[in-house]
Amino acid sequence: MPQPKILILSGSTRTGSNNVKLAALAAKELTLLDVEVTRISLQDYPLPLFEPDLEARSGAPANAVKLKQMMTAHRGVFIASPEYSASVTPLLKNAIDWVARVREKGDPLHAAFRNRVFAIASVSHESSGGLHALLALRQILELGCGALVVPEQLGIAGGDEVFDELGNIADTRIANQFHALLARLVETSRAMT
């Protein structure tokens, strides 16, 4: 049975972001599981602030269409999301809002989120480990976009202390939870093919 294709992205583009590091680690771990991985940065897909009047005048921006096509080419998506004001980053929310609106060849609304599986995680300096962002992201993906998000999620507290010098999660217990989350993403993605 062919392995599913997994798309990986972070809700941050900040230099030194721990969530960018988590996305990189997810790419490495999934590659070791012989999964076809594509890792992208939202920095490579700049988008204007979503506004319905802009959409009505100009349609979806080219980068929103590219992101939608990238998502639909993959069966699974892993998102590492920082927490901003107890929610997701404006960058991530804006990308989701635009991608959700792209319709090609008669696609229904939210086509990029249907028939794909998502896994979510966060690294934060806050003691909650970014769980507020994950709750908001789950709500956006499931209720707002109709996506399937695996029940497991991982909020990692500790910020800059999370990773060792090789970019791996230093705490064995948390590393095992991360592996289990990625394994569930692969397993569920494979079941949807």
Protein Blocks (a to p, Z undefined) as FASTA:
>chain_A
ZZdddddddfbfbehiaklmmmmmmmmmmmmnopacddddfklmccddddfklmmmnopa
fklmmmmmmmmmpfbdcdddddeehiacfklmmmmmmmmmpcgehiaehklmgopacddd
dddfbfnlommmmmmmmmmmmmmnopacdfbdcddehijmmpcfkopafblklmmmmmmm
mmmmmmmmmmmZZ
